[in-house]
Amino acid sequence: MDAILEILGGLHPEIDFNTCNTLIDDRIIDSFDIVTIVSEISDEFDITIPVEEIVPKNFNSAKALYAMVERLIEE
């Protein structure tokens, strides 16, 4: 989880990603941020994020991102 918080914090240091769960809904992150997040998570965890996983529910919070990463690592 720390690596994901670090990635997100690098994009928007002013946001408390520990508590925010409306990153997409409140337009805190945009499509360019998502591309960066996907790239950095792929590098950090040595996984590929399939296009069908790039949906708002997986990017709305750090916890959702972490759950997606855990799921993909297990596959």
C-alpha positions, 0 to 999 in steps of 0.5 A, spaced: 500 500 500 505 504 501 508 504 494 501 506 491 500 512 496 507 514 494 505 514 486 499 517 488 502 522 492 507 524 487 501 526 482 497 530 487 501 531 494 495 536 496 490 530 497 490 525 503 490 518 499 489 515 505 482 517 506 479 520 499 475 515 496 472 519 490 478 520 486 474 519 479 468 521 482 470 528 484 475 528 478 481 529 482 485 524 477 484 525 470 486 520 464 493 523 464 494 521 471 491 514 470 496 513 464 501 514 469 498 510 475 498 504 470 505 505 468 508 506 475 504 500 478 506 496 472 513 497 473 513 497 481 509 490 481 511 487 475 504 486 473 500 488 467 493 491 468 488 489 463 484 494 459 478 491 462 481 493 469 481 500 467 475 502 470 473 508 475 471 503 481 478 500 481 481 508 481 477 511 486 481 510 492 488 508 494 485 502 497 481 500 490 488 500 487 491 496 492 485 491 491 486 491 484 494 490 484 493 484 489 488 481 485 492 481 479 498 479 483 494 472 485 492 471 478 
